[in-house]
């Protein structure tokens, strides 16, 4: 019984953490200026976040790349319109990047 219970509890904890992170990321997205240019499902001024997640899927440095773009801004990755730097903490940028990468 213990052999089954311990892994089951570990899996449950991992899934709960992932769900909490997704909710935190979405709430953070909605509370920041990201919503002025981005949507989850469609292009607005900038790309939809599902498109961003698809572009970076499977890349080992995807989160770090997105964190840098969120914090410093970027030019030319998604067309001629530049993304300005955002006033977010390192932790907020990481939360946003990790949340974006969960979208499908």
Backbone as XML, in Angstrom:
<?xml version="1.0"?>
<chain id="A" units="angstrom">
  <residue number="1" name="UNK">
    <atom name="N" x="0.823" y="-1.197" z="0.000"/>
    <atom name="CA" x="0.000" y="0.000" z="0.000"/>
    <atom name="C" x="0.866" y="1.260" z="0.000"/>
  </residue>
  <residue number="2" name="UNK">
    <atom name="N" x="1.951" y="1.268" z="0.823"/>
    <atom name="CA" x="2.835" y="2.429" z="0.879"/>
    <atom name="C" x="3.526" y="2.667" z="-0.460"/>
  </residue>
  <residue number="3" name="UNK">
    <atom name="N" x="3.823" y="1.582" z="-1.183"/>
    <atom name="CA" x="4.495" y="1.717" z="-2.470"/>
    <atom name="C" x="3.636" y="2.490" z="-3.473"/>
  </residue>
  <residue number="4" name="UNK">
    <atom name="N" x="2.361" y="2.394" z="-3.343"/>
    <atom name="CA" x="1.451" y="3.086" z="-4.250"/>
    <atom name="C" x="1.109" y="4.475" z="-3.719"/>
  </residue>
  <residue number="5" name="UNK">
    <atom name="N" x="0.949" y="4.598" z="-2.424"/>
    <atom name="CA" x="0.512" y="5.843" z="-1.812"/>
    <atom name="C" x="1.539" y="6.970" z="-1.959"/>
  </residue>
  <residue number="6" name="UNK">
    <atom name="N" x="2.799" y="6.696" z="-1.724"/>
    <atom name="CA" x="3.827" y="7.744" z="-1.783"/>
    <atom name="C" x="3.939" y="8.338" z="-3.189"/>
  </residue>
  <residue number="7" name="UNK">
    <atom name="N" x="4.081" y="7.521" z="-4.249"/>
    <atom name="CA" x="4.130" y="8.115" z="-5.590"/>
    <atom name="C" x="2.843" y="8.849" z="-5.968"/>
  </residue>
  <residue number="8" name="UNK">
    <atom name="N" x="1.715" y="8.331" z="-5.508"/>
    <atom name="CA" x="0.444" y="8.980" z="-5.799"/>
    <atom name="C" x="0.372" y="10.356" z="-5.145"/>
  </residue>
  <residue number="9" name="UNK">
    <atom name="N" x="0.836" y="10.459" z="-3.919"/>
    <atom name="CA" x="0.870" y="11.757" z="-3.236"/>
    <atom name="C" x="1.836" y="12.719" z="-3.922"/>
  </residue>
  <residue number="10" name="UNK">
    <atom name="N" x="2.978" y="12.216" z="-4.348"/>
    <atom name="CA" x="3.948" y="13.057" z="-5.044"/>
    <atom name="C" x="3.369" y="13.583" z="-6.357"/>
  </residue>
  <residue number="11" name="UNK">
    <atom name="N" x="2.702" y="12.730" z="-7.094"/>
    <atom name="CA" x="2.072" y="13.139" z="-8.349"/>
    <atom name="C" x="0.988" y="14.179" z="-8.098"/>
  </residue>
  <residue number="12" name="UNK">
    <atom name="N" x="0.192" y="13.950" z="-7.095"/>
    <atom name="CA" x="-0.866" y="14.895" z="-6.743"/>
    <atom name="C" x="-0.282" y="16.262" z="-6.396"/>
  </residue>
  <residue number="13" name="UNK">
    <atom name="N" x="0.787" y="16.284" z="-5.626"/>
    <atom name="CA" x="1.427" y="17.546" z="-5.255"/>
    <atom name="C" x="1.976" y="18.259" z="-6.484"/>
  </residue>
  <residue number="14" name="UNK">
    <atom name="N" x="2.590" y="17.518" z="-7.394"/>
    <atom name="CA" x="3.148" y="18.114" z="-8.607"/>
    <atom name="C" x="2.052" y="18.721" z="-9.476"/>
  </residue>
  <residue number="15" name="UNK">
    <atom name="N" x="0.946" y="18.021" z="-9.628"/>
    <atom name="CA" x="-0.163" y="18.531" z="-10.437"/>
    <atom name="C" x="-0.792" y="19.757" z="-9.801"/>
  </residue>
  <residue number="16" name="UNK">
    <atom name="N" x="-0.896" y="19.763" z="-8.498"/>
    <atom name="CA" x="-1.445" y="20.917" z="-7.789"/>
    <atom name="C" x="-0.552" y="22.128" z="-7.975"/>
  </residue>
  <residue number="17" name="UNK">
    <atom name="N" x="0.763" y="21.937" z="-7.876"/>
    <atom name="CA" x="1.713" y="23.029" z="-8.056"/>
    <atom name="C" x="1.626" y="23.576" z="-9.472"/>
  </residue>
  <residue number="18" name="UNK">
    <atom name="N" x="1.539" y="22.691" z="-10.468"/>
    <atom name="CA" x="1.446" y="23.131" z="-11.846"/>
    <atom name="C" x="0.155" y="23.921" z="-12.071"/>
  </residue>
  <residue number="19" name="UNK">
    <atom name="N" x="-0.964" y="23.467" z="-11.514"/>
    <atom name="CA" x="-2.230" y="24.183" z="-11.656"/>
    <atom name="C" x="-2.168" y="25.544" z="-10.989"/>
  </residue>
  <residue number="20" name="UNK">
    <atom name="N" x="-1.563" y="25.616" z="-9.806"/>
    <atom name="CA" x="-1.442" y="26.892" z="-9.096"/>
    <atom name="C" x="-0.575" y="27.858" z="-9.886"/>
  </residue>
  <residue number="21" name="UNK">
    <atom name="N" x="0.498" y="27.351" z="-10.497"/>
    <atom name="CA" x="1.371" y="28.202" z="-11.287"/>
    <atom name="C" x="0.618" y="28.751" z="-12.492"/>
  </residue>
  <residue number="22" name="UNK">
    <atom name="N" x="-0.173" y="27.924" z="-13.152"/>
    <atom name="CA" x="-0.935" y="28.371" z="-14.309"/>
    <atom name="C" x="-1.913" y="29.464" z="-13.918"/>
  </residue>
  <residue number="23" name="UNK">
    <atom name="N" x="-2.596" y="29.304" z="-12.806"/>
    <atom name="CA" x="-3.538" y="30.318" z="-12.331"/>
    <atom name="C" x="-2.792" y="31.599" z="-11.975"/>
  </residue>
  <residue number="24" name="UNK">
    <atom name="N" x="-1.664" y="31.489" z="-11.291"/>
    <atom name="CA" x="-0.885" y="32.668" z="-10.921"/>
    <atom name="C" x="-0.385" y="33.404" z="-12.166"/>
  </residue>
  <residue number="25" name="UNK">
    <atom name="N" x="0.069" y="32.650" z="-13.157"/>
    <atom name="CA" x="0.545" y="33.262" z="-14.390"/>
    <atom name="C" x="-0.552" y="34.001" z="-15.128"/>
  </residue>
  <residue number="26" name="UNK">
    <atom name="N" x="-1.709" y="33.395" z="-15.204"/>
    <atom name="CA" x="-2.830" y="34.045" z="-15.879"/>
    <atom name="C" x="-3.273" y="35.298" z="-15.128"/>
  </residue>
  <residue number="27" name="UNK">
    <atom name="N" x="-3.356" y="35.216" z="-13.833"/>
    <atom name="CA" x="-3.744" y="36.385" z="-13.031"/>
    <atom name="C" x="-2.712" y="37.498" z="-13.177"/>
  </residue>
  <residue number="28" name="UNK">
    <atom name="N" x="-1.438" y="37.123" z="-13.182"/>
    <atom name="CA" x="-0.371" y="38.110" z="-13.346"/>
    <atom name="C" x="-0.462" y="38.763" z="-14.725"/>
  </residue>
  <residue number="29" name="UNK">
    <atom name="N" x="-0.677" y="37.954" z="-15.750"/>
    <atom name="CA" x="-0.845" y="38.464" z="-17.116"/>
    <atom name="C" x="-1.953" y="39.507" z="-17.162"/>
  </residue>
  <residue number="30" name="UNK">
    <atom name="N" x="-3.079" y="39.195" z="-16.542"/>
    <atom name="CA" x="-4.229" y="40.103" z="-16.568"/>
    <atom name="C" x="-3.992" y="41.372" z="-15.756"/>
  </residue>
  <residue number="31" name="UNK">
    <atom name="N" x="-3.053" y="41.323" z="-14.809"/>
    <atom name="CA" x="-2.796" y="42.483" z="-13.962"/>
    <atom name="C" x="-1.701" y="43.400" z="-14.513"/>
  </residue>
  <residue number="32" name="UNK">
    <atom name="N" x="-1.025" y="42.970" z="-15.541"/>
    <atom name="CA" x="0.081" y="43.740" z="-16.113"/>
    <atom name="C" x="-0.322" y="44.338" z="-17.456"/>
  </residue>
  <residue number="33" name="UNK">
    <atom name="N" x="0.558" y="45.147" z="-18.011"/>
    <atom name="CA" x="0.267" y="45.794" z="-19.293"/>
    <atom name="C" x="0.353" y="44.839" z="-20.481"/>
  </residue>
  <residue number="34" name="UNK">
    <atom name="N" x="0.709" y="43.583" z="-20.227"/>
    <atom name="CA" x="0.769" y="42.566" z="-21.293"/>
    <atom name="C" x="-0.537" y="42.540" z="-22.086"/>
  </residue>
  <residue number="35" name="UNK">
    <atom name="N" x="-1.652" y="42.716" z="-21.382"/>
    <atom name="CA" x="-2.976" y="42.608" z="-22.013"/>
    <atom name="C" x="-3.230" y="43.711" z="-23.037"/>
  </residue>
  <residue number="36" name="UNK">
    <atom name="N" x="-2.421" y="44.761" z="-23.027"/>
    <atom name="CA" x="-2.597" y="45.829" z="-24.009"/>
    <atom name="C" x="-2.192" y="45.378" z="-25.412"/>
  </residue>
  <residue number="37" name="UNK">
    <atom name="N" x="-1.285" y="44.387" z="-25.490"/>
    <atom name="CA" x="-0.761" y="43.958" z="-26.790"/>
    <atom name="C" x="-0.927" y="42.470" z="-27.082"/>
  </residue>
  <residue number="38" name="UNK">
    <atom name="N" x="-1.198" y="41.663" z="-26.059"/>
    <atom name="CA" x="-1.253" y="40.221" z="-26.237"/>
    <atom name="C" x="-2.589" y="39.635" z="-25.810"/>
  </residue>
  <residue number="39" name="UNK">
    <atom name="N" x="-2.956" y="38.558" z="-26.490"/>
    <atom name="CA" x="-4.087" y="37.724" z="-26.100"/>
    <atom name="C" x="-3.550" y="36.300" z="-25.992"/>
  </residue>
  <residue number="40" name="UNK">
    <atom name="N" x="-4.297" y="35.430" z="-25.390"/>
    <atom name="CA" x="-3.860" y="34.047" z="-25.261"/>
    <atom name="C" x="-4.005" y="33.318" z="-26.587"/>
  </residue>
  <residue number="41" name="UNK">
    <atom name="N" x="-5.147" y="33.468" z="-27.243"/>
    <atom name="CA" x="-5.486" y="32.657" z="-28.412"/>
    <atom name="C" x="-5.250" y="33.311" z="-29.769"/>
  </residue>
  <residue number="42" name="UNK">
    <atom name="N" x="-5.018" y="34.592" z="-29.810"/>
    <atom name="CA" x="-4.960" y="35.269" z="-31.108"/>
    <atom name="C" x="-3.945" y="36.405" z="-31.090"/>
  </residue>
  <residue number="43" name="UNK">
    <atom name="N" x="-3.504" y="36.770" z="-32.293"/>
    <atom name="CA" x="-2.595" y="37.902" z="-32.450"/>
    <atom name="C" x="-3.375" y="39.184" z="-32.206"/>
  </residue>
  <residue number="44" name="UNK">
    <atom name="N" x="-2.748" y="40.094" z="-31.525"/>
    <atom name="CA" x="-3.307" y="41.426" z="-31.334"/>
    <atom name="C" x="-2.240" y="42.368" z="-31.920"/>
  </residue>
  <residue number="45" name="UNK">
    <atom name="N" x="-1.577" y="43.140" z="-31.107"/>
    <atom name="CA" x="-0.406" y="43.891" z="-31.548"/>
    <atom name="C" x="0.777" y="42.928" z="-31.606"/>
  </residue>
  <residue number="46" name="UNK">
    <atom name="N" x="0.898" y="42.127" z="-30.548"/>
    <atom name="CA" x="1.917" y="41.081" z="-30.486"/>
    <atom name="C" x="1.278" y="39.722" z="-30.706"/>
  </residue>
  <residue number="47" name="UNK">
    <atom name="N" x="2.086" y="38.693" z="-30.769"/>
    <atom name="CA" x="1.553" y="37.352" z="-31.025"/>
    <atom name="C" x="0.703" y="36.838" z="-29.872"/>
  </residue>
  <residue number="48" name="UNK">
    <atom name="N" x="-0.200" y="35.917" z="-30.181"/>
    <atom name="CA" x="-0.949" y="35.238" z="-29.139"/>
    <atom name="C" x="0.001" y="34.346" z="-28.356"/>
  </residue>
  <residue number="49" name="UNK">
    <atom name="N" x="-0.260" y="34.185" z="-27.088"/>
    <atom name="CA" x="0.657" y="33.419" z="-26.244"/>
    <atom name="C" x="0.708" y="31.938" z="-26.613"/>
  </residue>
  <residue number="50" name="UNK">
    <atom name="N" x="-0.361" y="31.405" z="-27.174"/>
    <atom name="CA" x="-0.297" y="30.005" z="-27.615"/>
    <atom name="C" x="0.686" y="29.869" z="-28.776"/>
  </residue>
  <residue number="51" name="UNK">
    <atom name="N" x="0.751" y="30.871" z="-29.633"/>
    <atom name="CA" x="1.714" y="30.869" z="-30.734"/>
    <atom name="C" x="3.145" y="30.980" z="-30.196"/>
  </residue>
  <residue number="52" name="UNK">
    <atom name="N" x="3.328" y="31.791" z="-29.163"/>
    <atom name="CA" x="4.637" y="31.923" z="-28.534"/>
    <atom name="C" x="5.054" y="30.580" z="-27.932"/>
  </residue>
  <residue number="53" name="UNK">
    <atom name="N" x="4.133" y="29.937" z="-27.227"/>
    <atom name="CA" x="4.423" y="28.638" z="-26.611"/>
    <atom name="C" x="4.804" y="27.610" z="-27.672"/>
  </residue>
  <residue number="54" name="UNK">
    <atom name="N" x="4.107" y="27.624" z="-28.802"/>
    <atom name="CA" x="4.410" y="26.675" z="-29.876"/>
    <atom name="C" x="5.791" y="26.937" z="-30.469"/>
  </residue>
  <residue number="55" name="UNK">
    <atom name="N" x="6.151" y="28.195" z="-30.628"/>
    <atom name="CA" x="7.458" y="28.551" z="-31.204"/>
    <atom name="C" x="8.600" y="28.041" z="-30.328"/>
  </residue>
  <residue number="56" name="UNK">
    <atom name="N" x="8.434" y="28.125" z="-29.022"/>
    <atom name="CA" x="9.516" y="27.772" z="-28.105"/>
    <atom name="C" x="9.397" y="26.357" z="-27.526"/>
  </residue>
  <residue number="57" name="UNK">
    <atom name="N" x="8.377" y="25.615" z="-27.926"/>
    <atom name="CA" x="8.174" y="24.259" z="-27.401"/>
    <atom name="C" x="9.411" y="23.400" z="-27.641"/>
  </residue>
  <residue number="58" name="UNK">
    <atom name="N" x="9.843" y="22.716" z="-26.599"/>
    <atom name="CA" x="10.965" y="21.796" z="-26.711"/>
    <atom name="C" x="12.333" y="22.438" z="-26.625"/>
  </residue>
  <residue number="59" name="UNK">
    <atom name="N" x="12.402" y="23.755" z="-26.541"/>
    <atom name="CA" x="13.701" y="24.425" z="-26.426"/>
    <atom name="C" x="14.109" y="24.485" z="-24.957"/>
  </residue>
  <residue number="60" name="UNK">
    <atom name="N" x="15.293" y="24.018" z="-24.667"/>
    <atom name="CA" x="15.769" y="23.955" z="-23.283"/>
    <atom name="C" x="15.846" y="25.328" z="-22.622"/>
  </residue>
  <residue number="61" name="UNK">
    <atom name="N" x="16.152" y="26.351" z="-23.379"/>
    <atom name="CA" x="16.318" y="27.697" z="-22.816"/>
    <atom name="C" x="15.096" y="28.583" z="-23.038"/>
  </residue>
  <residue number="62" name="UNK">
    <atom name="N" x="13.956" y="27.972" z="-23.337"/>
    <atom name="CA" x="12.749" y="28.736" z="-23.674"/>
    <atom name="C" x="12.347" y="29.704" z="-22.564"/>
  </residue>
  <residue number="63" name="UNK">
    <atom name="N" x="12.315" y="29.231" z="-21.335"/>
    <atom name="CA" x="11.888" y="30.094" z="-20.236"/>
    <atom name="C" x="12.837" y="31.279" z="-20.079"/>
  </residue>
  <residue number="64" name="UNK">
    <atom name="N" x="14.124" y="31.023" z="-20.104"/>
    <atom name="CA" x="15.115" y="32.098" z="-19.953"/>
    <atom name="C" x="15.018" y="33.101" z="-21.102"/>
  </residue>
  <residue number="65" name="UNK">
    <atom name="N" x="14.771" y="32.608" z="-22.314"/>
    <atom name="CA" x="14.624" y="33.484" z="-23.477"/>
    <atom name="C" x="13.413" y="34.394" z="-23.312"/>
  </residue>
  <residue number="66" name="UNK">
    <atom name="N" x="12.300" y="33.815" z="-22.871"/>
    <atom name="CA" x="11.094" y="34.625" z="-22.670"/>
    <atom name="C" x="11.264" y="35.611" z="-21.517"/>
  </residue>
  <residue number="67" name="UNK">
    <atom name="N" x="11.897" y="35.185" z="-20.443"/>
    <atom name="CA" x="12.144" y="36.092" z="-19.314"/>
    <atom name="C" x="12.929" y="37.309" z="-19.793"/>
  </residue>
  <residue number="68" name="UNK">
    <atom name="N" x="13.957" y="37.074" z="-20.582"/>
    <atom name="CA" x="14.771" y="38.183" z="-21.094"/>
    <atom name="C" x="13.938" y="39.114" z="-21.964"/>
  </residue>
  <residue number="69" name="UNK">
    <atom name="N" x="13.119" y="38.555" z="-22.848"/>
    <atom name="CA" x="12.268" y="39.388" z="-23.707"/>
    <atom name="C" x="11.245" y="40.176" z="-22.894"/>
  </residue>
  <residue number="70" name="UNK">
    <atom name="N" x="10.676" y="39.546" z="-21.881"/>
    <atom name="CA" x="9.692" y="40.225" z="-21.031"/>
    <atom name="C" x="10.350" y="41.391" z="-20.302"/>
  </residue>
  <residue number="71" name="UNK">
    <atom name="N" x="11.517" y="41.151" z="-19.732"/>
    <atom name="CA" x="12.189" y="42.181" z="-18.931"/>
    <atom name="C" x="12.835" y="43.275" z="-19.780"/>
  </residue>
  <residue number="72" name="UNK">
    <atom name="N" x="13.461" y="42.891" z="-20.897"/>
    <atom name="CA" x="14.248" y="43.848" z="-21.680"/>
    <atom name="C" x="13.558" y="44.319" z="-22.952"/>
  </residue>
  <residue number="73" name="UNK">
    <atom name="N" x="12.481" y="43.633" z="-23.348"/>
    <atom name="CA" x="11.836" y="43.934" z="-24.612"/>
    <atom name="C" x="12.545" y="43.186" z="-25.734"/>
  </residue>
  <residue number="74" name="UNK">
    <atom name="N" x="12.014" y="43.291" z="-26.937"/>
    <atom name="CA" x="12.643" y="42.634" z="-28.080"/>
    <atom name="C" x="12.220" y="43.320" z="-29.366"/>
  </residue>
  <residue number="75" name="UNK">
    <atom name="N" x="12.999" y="43.068" z="-30.411"/>
    <atom name="CA" x="12.720" y="43.646" z="-31.715"/>
    <atom name="C" x="12.949" y="42.589" z="-32.787"/>
  </residue>
  <residue number="76" name="UNK">
    <atom name="N" x="12.011" y="42.462" z="-33.715"/>
    <atom name="CA" x="12.201" y="41.626" z="-34.877"/>
    <atom name="C" x="11.887" y="40.148" z="-34.718"/>
  </residue>
  <residue number="77" name="UNK">
    <atom name="N" x="11.508" y="39.700" z="-33.535"/>
    <atom name="CA" x="11.199" y="38.281" z="-33.355"/>
    <atom name="C" x="9.842" y="37.911" z="-33.944"/>
  </residue>
  <residue number="78" name="UNK">
    <atom name="N" x="8.913" y="38.881" z="-33.941"/>
    <atom name="CA" x="7.544" y="38.604" z="-34.384"/>
    <atom name="C" x="7.067" y="39.619" z="-35.409"/>
  </residue>
  <residue number="79" name="UNK">
    <atom name="N" x="7.978" y="40.326" z="-36.031"/>
    <atom name="CA" x="7.600" y="41.328" z="-37.013"/>
    <atom name="C" x="8.227" y="42.665" z="-36.681"/>
  </residue>
  <residue number="80" name="UNK">
    <atom name="N" x="7.788" y="43.704" z="-37.363"/>
    <atom name="CA" x="8.445" y="45.004" z="-37.231"/>
    <atom name="C" x="8.128" y="45.777" z="-35.949"/>
  </residue>
  <residue number="81" name="UNK">
    <atom name="N" x="7.080" y="45.415" z="-35.245"/>
    <atom name="CA" x="6.705" y="46.155" z="-34.043"/>
    <atom name="C" x="7.521" y="45.648" z="-32.861"/>
  </residue>
  <residue number="82" name="UNK">
    <atom name="N" x="8.220" y="46.549" z="-32.211"/>
    <atom name="CA" x="9.066" y="46.189" z="-31.067"/>
    <atom name="C" x="8.217" y="45.978" z="-29.819"/>
  </residue>
  <residue number="83" name="UNK">
    <atom name="N" x="8.652" y="45.059" z="-28.980"/>
    <atom name="CA" x="8.019" y="44.879" z="-27.678"/>
    <atom name="C" x="8.844" y="45.662" z="-26.662"/>
  </residue>
  <residue number="84" name="UNK">
    <atom name="N" x="8.222" y="46.576" z="-25.936"/>
    <atom name="CA" x="8.979" y="47.351" z="-24.956"/>
    <atom name="C" x="9.327" y="46.510" z="-23.720"/>
  </residue>
  <residue number="85" name="UNK">
    <atom name="N" x="10.320" y="46.970" z="-22.995"/>
    <atom name="CA" x="10.654" y="46.336" z="-21.721"/>
    <atom name="C" x="9.477" y="46.513" z="-20.773"/>
  </residue>
  <residue number="86" name="UNK">
    <atom name="N" x="9.292" y="45.535" z="-19.901"/>
    <atom name="CA" x="8.186" y="45.579" z="-18.943"/>
    <atom name="C" x="8.702" y="45.773" z="-17.533"/>
  </residue>
  <residue number="87" name="UNK">
    <atom name="N" x="7.964" y="46.509" z="-16.766"/>
    <atom name="CA" x="8.311" y="46.759" z="-15.376"/>
    <atom name="C" x="7.798" y="45.606" z="-14.517"/>
  </residue>
  <residue number="88" name="UNK">
    <atom name="N" x="8.549" y="44.513" z="-14.514"/>
    <atom name="CA" x="8.209" y="43.341" z="-13.728"/>
    <atom name="C" x="9.462" y="42.888" z="-12.986"/>
  </residue>
  <residue number="89" name="UNK">
    <atom name="N" x="9.250" y="42.198" z="-11.894"/>
    <atom name="CA" x="10.382" y="41.633" z="-11.163"/>
    <atom name="C" x="10.884" y="40.394" z="-11.902"/>
  </residue>
  <residue number="90" name="UNK">
    <atom name="N" x="12.049" y="39.917" z="-11.514"/>
    <atom name="CA" x="12.570" y="38.680" z="-12.098"/>
    <atom name="C" x="11.598" y="37.531" z="-11.853"/>
  </residue>
  <residue number="91" name="UNK">
    <atom name="N" x="11.040" y="37.478" z="-10.653"/>
    <atom name="CA" x="10.089" y="36.414" z="-10.295"/>
    <atom name="C" x="8.819" y="36.507" z="-11.139"/>
  </residue>
  <residue number="92" name="UNK">
    <atom name="N" x="8.307" y="37.708" z="-11.329"/>
    <atom name="CA" x="7.105" y="37.881" z="-12.154"/>
    <atom name="C" x="7.380" y="37.483" z="-13.610"/>
  </residue>
  <residue number="93" name="UNK">
    <atom name="N" x="8.525" y="37.876" z="-14.136"/>
    <atom name="CA" x="8.876" y="37.518" z="-15.509"/>
    <atom name="C" x="8.977" y="36.000" z="-15.652"/>
  </residue>
  <residue number="94" name="UNK">
    <atom name="N" x="9.560" y="35.332" z="-14.669"/>
    <atom name="CA" x="9.681" y="33.874" z="-14.698"/>
    <atom name="C" x="8.300" y="33.223" z="-14.628"/>
  </residue>
  <residue number="95" name="UNK">
    <atom name="N" x="7.441" y="33.733" z="-13.766"/>
    <atom name="CA" x="6.078" y="33.203" z="-13.650"/>
    <atom name="C" x="5.333" y="33.356" z="-14.976"/>
  </residue>
  <residue number="96" name="UNK">
    <atom name="N" x="5.438" y="34.524" z="-15.590"/>
    <atom name="CA" x="4.776" y="34.755" z="-16.873"/>
    <atom name="C" x="5.333" y="33.834" z="-17.954"/>
  </residue>
  <residue number="97" name="UNK">
    <atom name="N" x="6.644" y="33.741" z="-18.045"/>
    <atom name="CA" x="7.278" y="32.896" z="-19.064"/>
    <atom name="C" x="6.868" y="31.441" z="-18.899"/>
  </residue>
  <residue number="98" name="UNK">
    <atom name="N" x="6.933" y="30.945" z="-17.671"/>
    <atom name="CA" x="6.574" y="29.543" z="-17.432"/>
    <atom name="C" x="5.101" y="29.286" z="-17.730"/>
  </residue>
  <residue number="99" name="UNK">
    <atom name="N" x="4.247" y="30.243" z="-17.406"/>
    <atom name="CA" x="2.817" y="30.100" z="-17.699"/>
    <atom name="C" x="2.584" y="30.080" z="-19.217"/>
  </residue>
  <residue number="100" name="UNK">
    <atom name="N" x="3.211" y="30.989" z="-19.935"/>
    <atom name="CA" x="3.058" y="31.038" z="-21.391"/>
    <atom name="C" x="3.436" y="29.698" z="-22.000"/>
  </residue>
  <residue number="101" name="UNK">
    <atom name="N" x="4.525" y="29.117" z="-21.512"/>
    <atom name="CA" x="5.004" y="27.851" z="-22.077"/>
    <atom name="C" x="4.088" y="26.665" z="-21.786"/>
  </residue>
  <residue number="102" name="UNK">
    <atom name="N" x="3.140" y="26.825" z="-20.856"/>
    <atom name="CA" x="2.176" y="25.743" z="-20.576"/>
    <atom name="C" x="1.000" y="25.761" z="-21.539"/>
  </residue>
  <residue number="103" name="UNK">
    <atom name="N" x="0.831" y="26.848" z="-22.267"/>
    <atom name="CA" x="-0.342" y="27.005" z="-23.132"/>
    <atom name="C" x="-0.213" y="26.149" z="-24.383"/>
  </residue>
  <residue number="104" name="UNK">
    <atom name="N" x="-1.321" y="25.580" z="-24.791"/>
    <atom name="CA" x="-1.339" y="24.742" z="-25.993"/>
    <atom name="C" x="-2.471" y="25.147" z="-26.901"/>
  </residue>
</chain>
